[in-house]
């Protein structure tokens, strides 16, 4: 049995941390280590990490200077000893058979990634299943190049989820690519971990069903509340991704432009949650600067969800009336989801 290191970046999650760690301890897969990396939490999370490490030999507790989740993951990777690496966010949890079932899909002497699926759950217990865009199966050789690498970005439901979680990575896919891990990004930082690993692997497995990773939907999450700096973050993310893809000789302009349009949809929704007075002017300025009506004609994007369709329409016709209606609809939608 291969040794698996589960790295958990920890920051201000005292309410959820023990559930997360217990779900890893209770895995039916035995040959594992758990590395908790406290990122200078302001609550009792750091103390909980130390207490858990004292109780369980499988757990190691680290305390690092605050640098964000990517930096915490890198610190955990540096001290890990597993042949395979799995990441878990500290407010999420795992099905008890996740690691065992994923380990069964490994093949000897391959640089590989095994991907399970996930469940999104909110505080009320409401559940929604999530899938990777690619069909379940094993991707190697020409199929890997055409169906995964060739379609990696520019889709509403990405071919392979860009989350660092719900995956089992061969160790070398991560250690060889830490130079790409960006610490400045507040949103999209996972992509700088996932993309280099995906582009360097020999084999990817997309499991069928296998909703083993439980993702906790929180209203306080950065992607679910107004973030003043999101637009600047997205612009920087575009620069980072293009540079990364060019270094990996995997840059495709059409893919990147479509991906950026999907990311701008997040900006549109984010601004709708912000200041009423500044919203219309800000979004008109962004749409004009980014030439969204023109780009949507050149690089049409497919959208299935209702909110996404509203975003696309608003970006295509960013006049004051449409922007005002969109803001009202988004805020009504948010209110109904509470």
C-alpha positions as CSV (number, residue, x, y, z in Angstrom):
1,X,0.0,0.0,0.0
2,X,1.4,3.4,-1.0
3,X,1.8,6.0,1.7
4,X,-0.6,8.9,1.3
5,X,0.0,12.3,2.9
6,X,-3.1,14.4,3.5
7,X,-2.2,18.1,3.8
8,X,-4.8,20.4,5.5
9,X,-4.2,24.2,5.5
10,X,-5.8,25.6,8.6
11,X,-7.0,29.1,9.2
12,X,-9.7,30.2,11.7
13,X,-11.9,27.1,11.4
14,X,-12.2,26.1,15.1
15,X,-15.9,25.2,14.5
16,X,-15.2,22.7,11.7
17,X,-11.6,21.5,12.2
18,X,-12.2,18.4,14.3
19,X,-14.9,17.1,11.9
20,X,-12.4,17.4,9.1
21,X,-9.6,15.7,10.9
22,X,-11.8,12.9,12.2
23,X,-13.0,12.2,8.7
24,X,-9.4,11.6,7.7
25,X,-8.5,9.6,10.7
26,X,-11.5,7.4,10.0
27,X,-10.4,6.5,6.5
28,X,-10.4,2.8,5.8
29,X,-7.1,3.3,4.1
30,X,-4.5,2.9,6.8
31,X,-1.1,3.9,5.4
32,X,-1.4,7.6,5.7
33,X,-0.1,10.7,7.5
34,X,-2.0,13.9,8.2
35,X,-0.3,17.2,8.2
36,X,-2.1,20.1,9.7
37,X,-0.6,23.5,8.8
38,X,-1.9,26.3,10.9
39,X,-1.6,29.6,9.0
40,X,-1.4,31.9,12.0
41,X,-5.1,31.4,13.0
42,X,-6.6,34.1,15.2
43,X,-8.9,31.6,16.9
44,X,-8.2,28.4,18.7
45,X,-7.5,26.4,15.5
46,X,-3.7,26.2,16.1
47,X,-4.2,24.9,19.6
48,X,-6.7,22.3,18.3
49,X,-4.1,21.1,15.8
50,X,-1.5,20.6,18.6
51,X,-4.0,18.7,20.7
52,X,-4.9,16.4,17.9
53,X,-1.3,15.7,17.1
54,X,-0.7,14.7,20.7
55,X,-3.5,12.3,20.6
56,X,-2.8,10.7,17.2
57,X,0.6,9.5,15.9
58,X,-0.6,9.9,12.4
59,X,-1.0,13.7,12.8
60,X,1.7,16.3,12.5
61,X,1.0,19.9,13.5
62,X,2.9,22.8,11.9
63,X,2.6,26.5,12.6
64,X,3.7,28.9,9.8
65,X,3.7,32.6,9.2
66,X,0.5,33.7,7.6
67,X,0.9,33.5,3.8
68,X,-2.4,32.0,2.5
69,X,-3.5,28.5,1.7
70,X,-1.0,27.9,-1.2
71,X,2.0,28.8,1.1
72,X,0.6,26.5,3.8
73,X,0.2,23.7,1.4
74,X,3.8,24.1,0.2
75,X,5.0,24.0,3.8
76,X,3.0,20.8,4.4
77,X,4.4,19.3,1.2
78,X,8.0,20.0,2.3
79,X,7.7,17.9,5.4
80,X,5.4,15.2,4.0
81,X,6.7,11.7,3.3
82,X,4.0,10.1,1.2
83,X,4.3,8.8,-2.3
84,X,1.0,10.4,-3.1
85,X,-0.5,13.7,-1.9
86,X,-4.1,14.7,-1.1
87,X,-5.3,18.1,0.0
88,X,-8.3,18.8,2.1
89,X,-9.7,22.2,3.2
90,X,-10.1,22.4,6.9
91,X,-13.9,23.2,6.8
92,X,-14.6,20.2,4.5
93,X,-14.6,16.5,5.2
94,X,-14.1,13.1,3.4
95,X,-16.2,10.0,3.0
96,X,-14.5,7.2,5.0
97,X,-13.7,5.1,1.8
98,X,-12.4,8.0,-0.3
99,X,-8.6,7.3,-0.1
100,X,-9.1,3.5,-0.4
101,X,-11.2,3.7,-3.5
102,X,-8.9,6.3,-5.1
103,X,-5.9,4.1,-4.3
104,X,-7.4,1.2,-6.2
105,X,-7.2,3.4,-9.4
106,X,-3.5,3.9,-9.1
107,X,-1.1,2.3,-11.6
108,X,2.5,1.6,-10.8
109,X,5.3,3.9,-12.1
110,X,3.0,6.5,-13.5
111,X,2.9,10.3,-12.9
112,X,-0.8,10.4,-12.3
113,X,-3.8,12.1,-10.8
114,X,-6.9,10.3,-9.6
115,X,-10.0,12.5,-9.3
116,X,-13.2,11.6,-7.3
117,X,-16.3,13.7,-7.4
118,X,-17.8,15.9,-4.6
119,X,-20.9,17.0,-2.8
120,X,-21.7,20.7,-2.0
121,X,-23.4,21.0,1.4
122,X,-24.7,24.1,3.2
123,X,-25.2,24.6,6.9
124,X,-28.9,23.5,6.6
125,X,-27.8,20.1,5.2
126,X,-28.9,20.7,1.7
127,X,-26.8,18.7,-0.8
128,X,-25.9,19.1,-4.4
129,X,-23.6,16.7,-6.3
130,X,-20.7,18.0,-8.4
131,X,-18.8,16.4,-11.3
132,X,-15.8,17.1,-13.4
133,X,-16.6,18.0,-17.0
134,X,-14.7,15.1,-18.5
135,X,-16.5,11.7,-18.8
136,X,-15.5,9.1,-16.2
137,X,-12.6,7.0,-17.4
138,X,-8.8,6.7,-17.8
139,X,-7.0,9.3,-19.8
140,X,-3.6,8.5,-21.2
141,X,-1.6,9.2,-24.4
142,X,-3.6,10.8,-27.2
143,X,-6.8,10.8,-25.3
144,X,-5.2,12.7,-22.4
145,X,-3.7,15.2,-24.8
146,X,-6.9,15.8,-26.8
147,X,-9.7,15.5,-24.3
148,X,-8.0,16.9,-21.1
149,X,-5.1,19.1,-22.1
150,X,-6.8,20.4,-25.2
151,X,-10.0,21.3,-23.3
152,X,-8.6,22.2,-20.0
153,X,-10.0,25.8,-19.8
154,X,-12.8,27.8,-21.2
155,X,-15.8,25.7,-20.1
156,X,-18.5,26.5,-17.6
157,X,-17.9,23.1,-16.0
158,X,-14.1,22.6,-16.4
159,X,-12.9,19.3,-17.8
160,X,-11.1,18.6,-14.6
161,X,-12.0,20.7,-11.6
162,X,-9.2,23.2,-10.8
163,X,-9.6,22.6,-7.0
164,X,-6.5,21.2,-5.4
165,X,-8.9,19.0,-3.3
166,X,-10.7,15.8,-4.4
167,X,-7.5,14.6,-6.1
168,X,-4.8,12.1,-5.4
169,X,-1.5,13.4,-6.9
170,X,1.8,11.6,-7.6
171,X,4.2,13.4,-5.4
172,X,6.6,14.5,-8.2
173,X,3.8,16.3,-10.0
174,X,3.7,18.7,-7.1
175,X,7.3,19.0,-6.0
176,X,8.4,19.7,-9.5
177,X,6.0,22.5,-10.0
178,X,6.0,24.5,-6.7
179,X,7.6,27.4,-8.6
180,X,4.2,28.1,-10.2
181,X,2.3,28.2,-7.0
182,X,1.2,31.8,-6.5
183,X,0.8,33.3,-3.0
184,X,-0.6,36.6,-4.1
185,X,-3.9,35.4,-5.5
186,X,-6.9,35.4,-3.1
187,X,-9.1,33.6,-5.6
188,X,-8.0,31.1,-8.3
189,X,-4.9,30.2,-6.4
190,X,-5.8,26.5,-6.7
191,X,-5.3,26.8,-10.5
192,X,-1.6,27.4,-10.0
193,X,-1.3,24.0,-8.2
194,X,-3.7,22.0,-10.4
195,X,-2.8,23.1,-13.9
196,X,1.0,22.4,-13.9
197,X,0.4,19.0,-12.4
198,X,-2.3,18.1,-15.0
199,X,-0.1,19.2,-17.8
200,X,2.8,17.1,-16.5
201,X,1.0,13.9,-15.8
202,X,1.0,10.7,-17.8
203,X,-2.4,9.5,-16.6
204,X,-5.6,11.0,-15.2
205,X,-8.5,8.9,-13.8
206,X,-11.9,10.5,-13.5
207,X,-14.0,8.2,-11.2
208,X,-17.6,7.4,-11.9
209,X,-20.0,8.5,-9.2
210,X,-17.7,8.6,-6.2
211,X,-19.0,11.7,-4.5
212,X,-16.5,11.3,-1.7
213,X,-15.4,14.9,-1.0
214,X,-17.8,17.0,1.0
215,X,-17.4,20.7,0.3
216,X,-19.0,23.1,2.9
217,X,-20.8,26.0,1.2
218,X,-20.4,29.1,3.5
219,X,-21.9,32.5,2.9
220,X,-18.7,34.0,4.4
221,X,-16.5,32.4,1.7
222,X,-14.6,34.8,-0.5
223,X,-16.5,33.6,-3.6
224,X,-19.9,34.1,-1.9
225,X,-19.6,37.7,-0.6
226,X,-18.6,41.1,-1.9
227,X,-14.9,41.3,-2.5
228,X,-13.6,44.8,-3.3
229,X,-10.4,43.6,-5.0
230,X,-11.9,40.8,-7.0
231,X,-11.6,42.4,-10.4
232,X,-7.9,43.2,-9.8
233,X,-7.4,39.6,-8.6
234,X,-9.0,38.2,-11.8
235,X,-6.9,40.4,-14.1
236,X,-3.7,39.2,-12.2
237,X,-4.9,35.6,-12.4
238,X,-5.2,35.9,-16.2
239,X,-1.6,37.1,-16.4
240,X,-0.4,34.3,-14.2
241,X,-2.3,31.6,-16.1
242,X,-1.1,32.8,-19.5
243,X,2.5,32.9,-18.3
244,X,2.2,29.5,-16.8
245,X,0.7,28.0,-20.0
246,X,3.3,29.5,-22.2
247,X,6.1,28.1,-20.1
248,X,4.4,24.7,-20.3
249,X,3.9,25.2,-24.1
250,X,0.2,24.7,-23.6
251,X,-1.1,28.3,-24.3
252,X,-4.2,28.4,-26.5
253,X,-5.6,31.9,-27.0
254,X,-9.2,30.9,-27.5
255,X,-9.3,28.8,-24.4
256,X,-7.8,31.6,-22.3
257,X,-10.1,34.2,-23.7
258,X,-13.2,32.1,-22.9
259,X,-11.9,31.3,-19.5
260,X,-11.4,35.0,-18.8
261,X,-15.0,35.7,-19.8
262,X,-16.2,33.1,-17.3
263,X,-14.1,34.7,-14.7
264,X,-15.5,38.2,-15.6
265,X,-19.0,36.7,-14.9
266,X,-17.8,36.3,-11.3
267,X,-16.8,39.9,-11.3
268,X,-20.2,41.0,-12.5
269,X,-22.0,39.0,-9.8
270,X,-19.5,40.3,-7.2
271,X,-20.1,43.9,-8.1
272,X,-23.8,43.4,-7.9
273,X,-23.4,42.6,-4.2
274,X,-21.5,45.8,-3.6
275,X,-22.3,49.5,-3.5
276,X,-25.6,50.5,-5.2
277,X,-24.3,53.9,-6.3
278,X,-21.0,52.7,-7.8
279,X,-22.3,49.5,-9.3
280,X,-23.5,50.6,-12.8
281,X,-20.6,52.9,-13.4
282,X,-18.1,50.4,-12.3
283,X,-19.5,47.5,-14.4
284,X,-19.9,49.7,-17.5
285,X,-16.3,50.7,-17.1
286,X,-15.1,47.1,-16.7
287,X,-17.2,45.9,-19.7
288,X,-15.9,48.7,-21.9
289,X,-12.3,48.1,-20.8
290,X,-12.6,44.4,-21.4
291,X,-14.6,44.8,-24.6
292,X,-17.0,42.1,-23.3
293,X,-19.6,42.6,-26.1
294,X,-17.0,42.1,-28.8
295,X,-15.2,39.2,-27.1
296,X,-18.5,37.4,-26.5
297,X,-19.0,37.5,-30.3
298,X,-15.4,36.3,-31.0
299,X,-15.3,33.7,-28.3
300,X,-18.9,32.6,-27.6
301,X,-19.3,30.7,-24.3
302,X,-21.9,28.1,-23.3
303,X,-23.9,28.7,-20.1
304,X,-26.5,26.4,-18.6
305,X,-27.3,27.9,-15.3
306,X,-29.9,30.7,-15.2
307,X,-27.7,33.2,-13.3
308,X,-24.9,32.5,-15.8
309,X,-27.2,33.3,-18.7
310,X,-28.2,36.6,-17.0
311,X,-24.5,37.4,-16.6
312,X,-23.7,36.7,-20.2
313,X,-26.6,38.8,-21.4
314,X,-25.6,41.7,-19.2
315,X,-22.0,41.6,-20.4
316,X,-23.3,41.6,-24.0
317,X,-25.5,44.6,-23.4
318,X,-24.0,46.6,-20.5
319,X,-26.3,49.6,-20.5
320,X,-27.6,51.2,-17.3
321,X,-31.1,49.6,-17.5
322,X,-29.8,46.1,-18.0
323,X,-27.1,46.5,-15.3
324,X,-29.8,47.8,-12.8
325,X,-32.1,44.9,-13.5
326,X,-29.2,42.4,-13.1
327,X,-28.2,43.8,-9.8
328,X,-31.8,43.6,-8.5
329,X,-32.1,40.0,-9.7
330,X,-28.8,38.9,-8.1
331,X,-29.6,40.4,-4.8
332,X,-33.1,38.8,-4.8
333,X,-31.4,35.5,-5.7
334,X,-28.9,35.8,-2.8
335,X,-31.8,36.7,-0.4
336,X,-33.8,33.6,-1.4
337,X,-30.7,31.4,-1.0
338,X,-30.2,32.4,2.7
